[in-house]
Amino acid sequence: EHFEQLCAYKAQNGHCNASIWDARNRSLGAWVSMQRSLHKKNILSSNHTQKLNSIGFLWDLRDQSYEPSWMNMYQELKAFHSKHKHTIVPERL
């Protein structure tokens, strides 16, 4: 169930980093955090690890591979600014 929610979240947001601080995705964010914790402790099953890897799940948010994702979002913000002449992006476009 949470994996499917994460796939939908990624399709909408471009990444798998759901946060517990986001009220709309608090449950998903908690699940994502738990997956990272279990993986770090080497107790997440290889099947679950493979499924999460298959959608580009980022295990460590300090990982350098997060940088391209940040840059993609920055480029999207620049495009939004060019079109709308402001950077107050609505929650849903």
Legacy VTK file of the C-alpha trace (Angstrom):
# vtk DataFile Version 3.0
C-alpha trace
ASCII
DATASET POLYDATA
POINTS 93 float
0.000 0.000 0.000
2.665 2.545 0.993
4.848 1.568 -1.954
2.030 2.396 -4.382
1.475 5.685 -2.546
5.174 6.433 -2.873
5.066 5.728 -6.619
2.163 8.176 -6.961
4.004 10.709 -4.803
7.080 10.425 -7.015
5.019 10.830 -10.180
3.566 14.037 -8.778
6.676 15.470 -7.080
9.594 14.061 -9.057
11.248 12.438 -6.033
10.610 9.888 -3.259
11.444 12.117 -0.306
8.045 12.317 1.383
8.389 14.103 4.702
6.679 13.627 8.034
6.586 17.440 8.198
4.191 17.588 5.253
0.712 17.303 6.810
-0.761 15.856 3.591
1.816 13.061 3.455
2.692 12.529 7.105
1.920 8.788 7.087
3.870 8.247 3.871
6.761 10.325 5.228
6.881 8.178 8.365
6.930 5.041 6.220
9.745 6.439 4.034
11.737 7.304 7.151
11.214 3.786 8.516
12.429 2.222 5.248
15.628 4.258 5.473
16.105 3.248 9.093
15.537 -0.452 8.390
17.887 -0.306 5.400
20.596 1.397 7.462
20.302 -1.382 10.064
20.474 -4.033 7.291
17.103 -5.492 8.241
15.028 -4.365 5.258
14.322 -7.322 2.993
16.194 -7.471 -0.294
12.838 -7.551 -2.109
11.762 -4.277 -0.526
15.195 -2.768 -1.164
15.023 -3.752 -4.836
11.500 -2.347 -5.244
12.534 0.970 -3.719
15.730 1.059 -5.780
13.656 0.486 -8.922
11.886 3.826 -8.443
15.018 5.778 -7.587
14.572 5.813 -3.816
17.305 7.826 -2.138
18.598 6.026 0.951
20.698 8.865 2.323
19.478 12.419 1.821
23.058 13.605 2.128
23.904 11.536 -0.957
25.375 13.566 -3.812
22.866 12.027 -6.210
20.234 14.274 -4.620
21.923 17.305 -6.190
20.578 16.689 -9.721
17.055 16.438 -8.289
17.523 19.787 -6.548
18.810 21.294 -9.772
15.809 19.929 -11.682
13.436 21.583 -9.230
15.436 24.809 -9.461
15.142 24.744 -13.257
11.390 24.194 -12.940
11.165 27.180 -10.597
13.078 29.320 -13.095
10.684 28.253 -15.864
7.695 29.007 -13.633
9.150 32.440 -12.871
9.694 33.162 -16.563
6.085 32.315 -17.331
4.334 33.850 -14.308
6.811 36.583 -13.278
6.769 35.449 -9.624
7.882 32.467 -7.548
4.792 31.899 -5.423
4.147 28.402 -6.682
0.750 26.921 -5.787
0.758 23.551 -4.037
-0.761 21.877 -7.076
-0.302 23.055 -10.648
LINES 1 94
93 0 1 2 3 4 5 6 7 8 9 10 11 12 13 14 15 16 17 18 19 20 21 22 23 24 25 26 27 28 29 30 31 32 33 34 35 36 37 38 39 40 41 42 43 44 45 46 47 48 49 50 51 52 53 54 55 56 57 58 59 60 61 62 63 64 65 66 67 68 69 70 71 72 73 74 75 76 77 78 79 80 81 82 83 84 85 86 87 88 89 90 91 92
